[in-house]
Amino acid sequence: MTGFIGGGNMAEALIKGMTARGHADILVAEPVEERRKYLEQAYHVRTTASNLEAAEGPEVVVIAVKPQIIDQALSGMREVFGAATGKQKLAVSIAAGIRLGYLTEKLGTRNVVRAMPNTPALSGLGMTVLSMSECPPDAALLARVKEIFMSVGKVMVMPEKHMDAVTALSGSGPAFFALFVEGLVEGAVREGLPSEAARELALQTAAGTLRMLEEGMDTASLRKMVTSPGGTTAAGLSVLEGRGFKDILYDTIGAAVQRARELGRG
């Protein structure tokens, strides 16, 4: 059985991916009754208003709450996860910034995994990075964790020291990409393009560009391929370079990393 503490958007994405692959034994703790009914009807999972209930039975428990409320969400969990229970149980936290040290102390167990998924998991194209303590969890349980996140996209395992940068890049990155596309669309609309046409052009251009990069072309070569001396691309790039576009991106990632550190515990 898999338990979820929290039934928000990311939990739903994981539940959707899991149930699509035939995982039916899921129990979700969610405080809002209307949300519980929705999850039950949409995915045929069991729900409860009690975090403790969702943590007691399952072998793998996904902690899917905002970092600002994790103290409250994990209240009383030490007795459930601590060694005194005598059960093989694994906690997986997707709360941004929350450190393994905090989770170990709060739950009374080293059987913890820190995960950073991202919003494209809602479309099955997510990217998740996993980190774990120096004493890794039981191999079978860890395989189950990887399977959960592989149901919504790709999975990497990295040391925890990289997780703040991961959070800034892949966790926050969809919002940064969305703002960039929004700016391109609005710029084209200002030049007279209908908004629907501008959106379709921007999205297909983004999709095609990403496909070329995924197939192995490096970014510098792609820019060179598109840019003719004195042409339209060169004119546009000169504006980006003149206004310090890369510096803006460096500062953007840096600010997100700093906030992830501030949200962290332990």
C-alpha positions as CSV (number, residue, x, y, z in Angstrom):
1,M,0.0,0.0,0.0
2,T,1.1,3.6,-0.7
3,G,0.0,6.5,1.5
4,F,-0.2,10.1,0.7
5,I,-0.2,12.9,3.3
6,G,-1.8,15.7,1.2
7,G,-4.0,15.4,-1.8
8,G,-3.0,18.5,-3.8
9,N,-1.9,18.9,-7.4
10,M,1.4,17.0,-7.2
11,A,-0.1,14.2,-5.2
12,E,-2.9,14.0,-7.8
13,A,-0.4,13.8,-10.6
14,L,1.4,10.9,-8.9
15,I,-1.9,9.1,-8.1
16,K,-3.0,9.6,-11.7
17,G,0.3,8.1,-13.0
18,M,0.2,5.2,-10.5
19,T,-3.4,4.2,-11.1
20,A,-2.8,4.3,-14.9
21,R,-0.2,1.7,-14.3
22,G,-2.4,-0.5,-12.2
23,H,-1.5,0.6,-8.7
24,A,-4.8,0.5,-6.9
25,D,-3.9,0.2,-3.2
26,I,-3.6,3.9,-2.3
27,L,-4.8,5.8,0.8
28,V,-4.8,9.7,0.7
29,A,-5.0,12.0,3.7
30,E,-6.6,15.3,2.7
31,P,-8.3,17.8,5.1
32,V,-10.8,19.2,2.5
33,E,-13.9,16.9,2.2
34,E,-14.7,18.1,-1.3
35,R,-11.2,17.3,-2.4
36,R,-11.4,13.8,-0.9
37,K,-14.6,13.1,-2.7
38,Y,-13.1,14.2,-6.0
39,L,-10.0,12.0,-5.6
40,E,-12.2,9.0,-4.7
41,Q,-14.4,9.4,-7.7
42,A,-11.6,10.3,-10.2
43,Y,-9.1,7.6,-9.2
44,H,-11.0,5.1,-7.1
45,V,-8.6,5.6,-4.1
46,R,-9.4,5.5,-0.4
47,T,-9.2,8.8,1.5
48,T,-9.2,10.0,5.1
49,A,-9.0,13.2,7.0
50,S,-6.3,11.8,9.3
51,N,-2.6,12.1,8.4
52,L,-1.8,9.4,11.0
53,E,-4.2,7.0,9.4
54,A,-2.6,7.5,6.0
55,A,0.8,6.8,7.5
56,E,0.1,3.9,9.8
57,G,-0.7,1.1,7.2
58,P,1.3,1.8,4.0
59,E,4.9,0.8,3.6
60,V,5.6,3.8,1.5
61,V,4.2,7.2,2.6
62,V,4.5,10.2,0.3
63,I,4.6,13.5,2.2
64,A,3.0,15.8,-0.3
65,V,2.5,19.1,1.6
66,K,3.9,22.6,1.3
67,P,7.1,23.2,3.3
68,Q,5.4,26.0,5.3
69,I,3.0,23.4,6.9
70,I,5.3,20.4,7.2
71,D,5.7,20.8,11.0
72,Q,2.0,20.6,11.4
73,A,1.5,17.7,8.9
74,L,4.1,15.5,10.6
75,S,2.9,16.1,14.1
76,G,2.7,12.8,16.0
77,M,4.4,10.9,13.1
78,R,7.5,9.9,15.1
79,E,5.6,7.0,16.8
80,V,4.5,5.8,13.4
81,F,7.9,5.9,11.7
82,G,10.2,5.3,14.6
83,A,12.1,2.1,15.1
84,A,9.8,1.2,18.0
85,T,7.1,0.3,15.5
86,G,9.1,-2.6,14.2
87,K,7.8,-2.1,10.7
88,Q,9.7,-1.6,7.4
89,K,8.3,1.8,6.4
90,L,9.7,4.5,4.1
91,A,8.8,8.2,4.1
92,V,9.2,10.2,0.8
93,S,9.0,14.0,1.1
94,I,8.3,16.2,-1.9
95,A,8.2,19.4,0.2
96,A,10.6,21.9,-1.4
97,G,13.7,22.7,0.6
98,I,13.0,20.3,3.5
99,R,16.3,18.5,4.4
100,L,16.8,14.8,5.1
101,G,18.2,15.8,8.5
102,Y,15.0,17.5,9.5
103,L,12.9,14.5,8.2
104,T,15.1,12.0,10.1
105,E,14.8,13.9,13.3
106,K,11.1,14.6,13.0
107,L,10.2,11.0,12.0
108,G,12.7,9.2,14.2
109,T,14.0,7.1,11.3
110,R,16.7,7.2,8.6
111,N,14.3,5.5,6.2
112,V,13.6,8.7,4.3
113,V,13.9,9.9,0.8
114,R,13.7,13.5,-0.4
115,A,12.1,14.0,-3.8
116,M,11.8,17.0,-6.1
117,P,9.3,16.4,-8.8
118,N,7.9,19.2,-11.0
119,T,4.6,20.3,-12.4
120,P,4.9,18.7,-15.9
121,A,4.3,15.5,-14.0
122,L,0.6,16.5,-14.5
123,S,1.2,15.7,-18.2
124,G,3.3,12.6,-17.7
125,L,6.5,14.5,-18.7
126,G,7.8,15.3,-15.2
127,M,11.4,15.3,-14.0
128,T,12.0,14.0,-10.4
129,V,15.3,14.0,-8.5
130,L,15.7,11.7,-5.5
131,S,18.1,12.0,-2.6
132,M,18.5,9.7,0.4
133,S,20.6,9.4,3.5
134,E,24.0,7.7,3.6
135,C,22.3,4.5,4.7
136,P,20.0,3.9,1.8
137,P,16.5,2.4,2.4
138,D,15.6,-1.2,1.7
139,A,16.2,-1.9,-2.0
140,A,12.7,-3.1,-2.7
141,L,11.1,-0.1,-1.1
142,L,13.4,2.2,-3.0
143,A,12.5,0.5,-6.2
144,R,8.8,1.2,-5.4
145,V,9.6,4.9,-4.9
146,K,11.4,5.1,-8.3
147,E,8.4,3.3,-9.9
148,I,6.0,5.9,-8.4
149,F,7.9,8.8,-9.9
150,M,8.6,7.0,-13.2
151,S,4.9,6.8,-13.7
152,V,4.9,10.6,-14.3
153,G,8.2,11.1,-16.1
154,K,12.0,10.7,-15.7
155,V,13.8,10.0,-12.5
156,M,17.4,10.9,-11.4
157,V,19.2,10.1,-8.1
158,M,21.6,12.8,-6.8
159,P,23.3,13.8,-3.6
160,E,21.3,16.1,-1.4
161,K,23.9,18.9,-1.7
162,H,22.5,19.5,-5.2
163,M,18.8,19.6,-4.3
164,D,18.4,23.4,-3.8
165,A,19.7,23.9,-7.3
166,V,17.5,21.1,-8.6
167,T,14.5,22.8,-6.9
168,A,15.4,26.1,-8.6
169,L,15.9,24.6,-12.1
170,S,13.4,21.8,-12.6
171,G,11.0,22.6,-9.7
172,S,10.6,26.3,-10.4
173,G,11.7,26.1,-14.0
174,P,8.2,25.5,-15.6
175,A,7.1,28.9,-14.3
176,F,10.2,30.6,-15.8
177,F,9.7,28.9,-19.1
178,A,6.0,29.9,-19.0
179,L,6.9,33.5,-18.5
180,F,9.3,33.4,-21.4
181,V,6.7,32.0,-23.7
182,E,4.2,34.5,-22.4
183,G,6.6,37.3,-23.3
184,L,7.2,36.0,-26.8
185,V,3.4,35.7,-27.4
186,E,2.6,39.1,-26.1
187,G,5.5,40.6,-28.1
188,A,4.1,39.1,-31.3
189,V,0.6,40.3,-30.5
190,R,1.9,43.8,-30.1
191,E,3.2,43.5,-33.6
192,G,-0.2,42.6,-34.9
193,L,-0.5,38.8,-34.8
194,P,-3.7,37.3,-33.5
195,S,-3.2,35.9,-30.0
196,E,-4.3,32.3,-30.8
197,A,-1.9,32.2,-33.8
198,A,0.9,33.7,-31.7
199,R,0.4,31.1,-29.0
200,E,0.4,28.2,-31.4
201,L,3.6,29.6,-33.1
202,A,5.4,30.0,-29.8
203,L,4.4,26.6,-28.5
204,Q,5.3,24.7,-31.6
205,T,8.6,26.6,-31.9
206,A,9.4,25.7,-28.3
207,A,8.5,22.0,-28.8
208,G,10.6,21.8,-31.9
209,T,13.5,23.5,-30.4
210,L,13.4,21.2,-27.3
211,R,13.2,18.1,-29.6
212,M,16.4,19.2,-31.5
213,L,18.2,19.7,-28.1
214,E,17.0,16.4,-26.9
215,E,18.3,14.7,-30.0
216,G,21.8,16.0,-29.2
217,M,22.3,19.4,-30.7
218,D,24.0,21.8,-28.2
219,T,22.5,25.2,-27.6
220,A,25.4,27.2,-29.1
221,S,25.2,25.2,-32.4
222,L,21.4,25.7,-32.6
223,R,21.8,29.5,-32.1
224,K,24.5,29.6,-34.8
225,M,22.3,27.6,-37.2
226,V,19.4,30.0,-36.8
227,T,21.4,33.2,-36.7
228,S,22.4,34.9,-40.0
229,P,24.8,37.8,-39.8
230,G,22.8,41.0,-39.9
231,G,19.5,39.1,-39.9
232,T,16.4,39.1,-37.7
233,T,17.6,36.6,-35.2
234,A,20.8,38.6,-34.7
235,A,18.8,41.7,-34.1
236,G,16.7,40.0,-31.5
237,L,19.6,38.4,-29.8
238,S,21.4,41.7,-29.5
239,V,18.5,43.0,-27.4
240,L,18.7,40.0,-25.1
241,E,22.5,40.2,-24.8
242,G,22.4,44.0,-24.4
243,R,20.0,43.8,-21.5
244,G,21.9,41.0,-19.7
245,F,19.5,38.2,-20.4
246,K,21.9,35.5,-19.1
247,D,22.6,37.6,-16.0
248,I,18.9,37.8,-15.4
249,L,18.6,34.0,-15.6
250,Y,21.6,33.5,-13.3
251,D,20.0,35.8,-10.7
252,T,16.6,34.0,-11.2
253,I,18.1,30.6,-10.4
254,G,20.1,32.2,-7.5
255,A,17.0,33.7,-5.9
256,A,15.1,30.4,-6.1
257,V,18.1,28.5,-4.6
258,Q,18.3,31.0,-1.8
259,R,14.6,30.6,-1.1
260,A,14.9,26.9,-1.1
261,R,17.6,27.2,1.6
262,E,15.4,29.4,3.7
263,L,12.6,26.9,3.5
264,G,14.8,24.1,4.6
265,R,14.9,22.4,8.0
266,G,17.7,20.6,9.8
